[in-house]
Every structure is written in C-alpha cells, then in structure tokens.
Amino acid sequence: MIKSYSWNVNGLRACAEKGLFEWIEASRADFICMQEIKLQEDQLTEELRHPRSSSGRRYHSYWAFAERKGYSGTCMYSLHEPVSVSGLGVPEFDVEGRTVVADFGGFVLVSAYFPNSQDAGMRLDYKLRFCDAILGFCNAQRARGKHVIVAGDYNIAHKPIDLARPDQNEGNAGYLPEERAWMDTFTQAGYIDTFRHFCAEPGKYTWWSYRAPHAREKNIGWRLDYHCVDLEFAPALLAADIHPDVLGSDHCPVSLTIDL
C-alpha cells in the first residue's frame, strides 16, 4: 500500500514557517507532490531538500524551477527512488516548472501545476495547450503499458458540485466552459477523478480565496486539486481524501491511497 499527497503550498518557504515539516513527518506519505513552490534551487536548504518522514527516513526530492523568480515551480518528495525523473519535455511549460515526472517502473507519478487561465481568459490558450500536452503524455504512458497518476493543482473546478457558488462564477478563470470541457474530455478518455470515485457529496473543496473574507471558515471554496489515474488502475484504488484541516496555504492537501 502506498499513499500519495498533493498540495499547492503557495510558497514552499512560507509554508515551511507554518508547520510544513511537522505535517510531512506526521503524514506517513510515500510521495508528496507540491505545486507553486515559488523558489529557485539556490534557495533550498537541507531540510527543504530532505525532510524527515514518520519512520525517521529522509525523503528524496525532485524539482522543477521556473525561470522567473518567485513564480510557479513544482517538486516531489519520495521515499522510493524512481527509475527516471524529467519535466514534461515541452519547453514552453518546462520553463515555468510546471511538472515533475517520475517513473517508478509500474507507474508514472506527475506533480503538475496547471496554468491559471487568468482574468478574461488571458492565458486560456496556454492553459489548454498544457492540458492537451498532459493528456497526450498520459495516453503515451498507457500505450507503453504503464499506469499514470497526475497529482496536482489543475486550476479547474470540473462541475457545479466542485465549487460553492457555481452560478456566480460562470465565466471566471477555473470555471470557464473550455476548461470544464477539457476535464470532460480527459475523464471520457479513460482517466478517473479519484476523489469523485469515492465521494459524491457536495461541500468538499481544496482552495479558498484569501481575497474573500472568512472564505475558509465559511467553506466558500473550490475543488481545484486532484489525483487522476488511468482507468486500468481502478482496482488498486483504496481511498482518496481532502484534508481541509491542514493549514499553511490557501489550498489544502489531497491524498490517494493505492494497493500495490
């Protein structure tokens, strides 16, 4: 059995000052994918590189840094050494540190930070190109006989159940028709939204805006963070959860437990 977490930390160093390492040690995670780390390689400390697990072992870490300082970036902590680690292999996305791709033999784990389409859909074309690149990558892995897990901040609330105020957010970034249509395409192509695989209840969110007063206390949120897997992996799925009690970011962690 393995457990994977994904968390948009909205600044890794800032999150580290709010109990990140204590949470990591208590998590009992095999893998932790993080997005929006907002730092450069020369800013990494030894503790950021190799935090301690609950067993006392130190995590391996793998990083994708954005060329632009203080922006984007992804990482992956793992108790297991992968066969290989790379980016997505598409320069326009790799320069923003959008993915860490780790091949563990039987499955490939991706820590992915999907672009924000921004106000008036200013980056929607870029976002949809990234989405299509992810789908193409996943299809290629399946064709090789591998399972795939795409963990991360998709910056998309797929359906009305996935945000507290869908009617008020029609036309807003993260809930644009084109974004939701891509999620339809993705799931129809044979990929499982693992949280919805286990839970059909409303009111389950992973992000609450800092701009809206008391949004988190009132649970006025969006579900933007996912673990999605290929359909063939379904028999191995044991649980998928959201952890809103974990603070330190405007997002909370999400988890996936798999029987391997």
N, C-alpha and C positions, 0 to 999 in steps of 0.2 A: 504494500500500500504506500502510495506517495501523496504528499499534499503540496499544492502549489498556491501561492498567494500572488495577487497583483494589486498594485497600489500606485496611483498618481500622487506623489508626495509633495508636488508644488514647491520644489526646492529641497533637495536632499539635506543640505547642511542646516537649513532652518528646521526641518523635521527632526534632525538629529538632536536639536536642542529641546525637543518636546517629547522625548521618551522613545525615539525610534529604536535605539539599541536594546532597550528593555523589552519592547514589543517583539523585536526579532528573536531574542533569546527565549521568550515565552511562547512563540508561535508554533514551535515544533515543525517548522516548514522544511521540506526538502528543497523547494525552489521559491524564490521571491523575485517577481518581476516588478520593476519600478519604472515610472514614467515621469517626465518633466523634472528631471534631476537638476537642471539649471547650473551645471558646473563644468569645469574643464579638468583635464587629467592632472595638471599640476596643483589642483586644489584638493586632491584626495589625501586623506590621512590613512594611516594603517588601519584604524578602526573602521573607516568607511570602506576600505578595500576588503577587509576580512573580519566582519563582525562575528560574534560568538553565537553558536547555536545552543539549544537547551541541553544537549549532550556534552557541551564543552568544546566540540569541534569548531574549527573556523570555516566559514564559508569561502568557497572560491567566488570570484566576481568577474564579470564581463561587462564591457562598457561601450556605449556609442555616444560620442560627444558631438554636439552641434558646433559648427564653425563659429557661429555667432555666440558671443559670450553671454551667459546668464539666460539662456534660451533652450527650451526643448531638452533633448537628451534622454536616453534610456539606459537601464542596467539590469543585470540579472545576478542574483546570489544563488549559489547551488552547492549542496553538499556532495554532489556527484560530478565528476569531470566529464565533460562532453567529448565526443569524437572530434567535433569541429565547431568553431564559432565564427560568425560573419555578420555583415549587415544584410540588407535586402538585395544589394547588388544593383541598385538603381541610383545613380549619382544625385539626382535632384532630391531624393529622400534621405540618402545616407549623409549628405552634408548637413542635414538638420538632426542627425542622430535619432531617427525615427524608430529604428528596430535593432534589437539584439536577437540573432537567430542561432540557437544552439541545437546541434544534432546529438541526441543521446542514443543513437542506434535504432531502437524500435520506434522512437517518436522524435519529432522535432518540436521544440518549445520556442515560441516567439514572444518576446516582450515588445509590444507595439504601442506607439503613441500616434494615434491617428490625428491628422491635422484638424484644427478648428476651421470651419468654413467662413467664420467671421461675419460681421455685420453686412447685410445686403448680399451675402454670398460672395464676398470679395475673393475668397480663396476656394470657392466651391470646386472649380475645375481641378485645382491642385489636389484637393481632398479626394475627389472621385478618381483621379489617376492613381493616388495611393491605394485607395480601396480596391481598384481593379488589379493593381500590382500584387496586393495581398492575396486576392482570390486566385490569380494566376500562379503565384508561388505555392499556395495550398494545393491546388489541383496538380501541380507538378510533383509535389511530395507524395500525394496519394498514388499517382501513376507509378512512382518508384516503390510502392508497397509500404510506405511509412505512414504512421499516424501523425497528426499535427494538432498542436494546441496553440491558439492565438490568444494570448493573455494581454489585456491592456485597456487603456482608455480609448474607446472607439469614438468618443465625442459624438455619439448618436443615441438618441432615445428612440428605440425602434417603433413602439406602438403607444397609443394613448395611456395604457396602463403603466408605462415606463416614466411618466413624469406627473407631478402633482396637478399641474394646470395646463393640460394639452390645448384647450381652446384658446387660451391667452398666448400661447407660444407658437401658434401656426405662423410659419414664415420666419421664425427665429433660427439662428445657427444652432445646429444639433438636432433640429426637428424639421428640417426642410424636406419637402416631398422627395427630392432627388436622393437625399441621404437615407431616408426610410425605404425608398425603393431599392437602393443598393443592398440594404440589410435583407430585404425580401429575396433579392437575387442570391445573396450569399447563403441564406438558410435553405432556399429551394435547390441550391446546387449541392446540398448534402452536408451542411455544417450545422451543428447543434449549439444553440444558446443554452449552455448547461444550467444556468440558474433557472430559466423558464422550463427546462426539462423536469426540474424538481418542484418548482413553486409557481403557482398561477395566481397568487394573491397580489392585490394592489398595495400601494404604500411602501414599496421596497425600493429604496434609492441609494445611490452611491456618491452623489455630489449635491452640495447645497451652496448656493451663491453667497459669497461674502458681502455682496452688494445689497442683498435683501435682508433687512433687519430680522434677526432671530429665525432665519430660514431653517437652520438645522434643528433648533428647539421645536419649531412648529412642523418639522418634517415636510417642508415645501421644497422638494428635491427632484432630481433627475437620475435615472439609471443609465449611466454612460460607460460603465466599466464591466468587462465581460471576460469569461473564459469560453471560447468557442472551440469545438473539436469536430473532427470528421465523423460522419455517421457510423463508420465501421468501429469507432472507439466506444460506441454507446454501451456495450455490455460491460465495460470496465468502469463506468461511472458509478461512484458511490454516493457523492454528496457535492452540492455547490451552495455556497453561502455568501451573505453580505454581512459585514461587521461594522455597523454604524457607531458602535461604542468606542471604536479606536479613533482617537483624535490625533491632531498634528498636521492636518491638511484640510482643504475644502472638499476633498474626496475621502472616502474610507476604503479599506482593503476589501477585496473579494477573494474567495477561496474555492478550490476544486480539489476533491479527494478521488483518487483513482486506484483501482485494484490492479496492480501489475504482478 
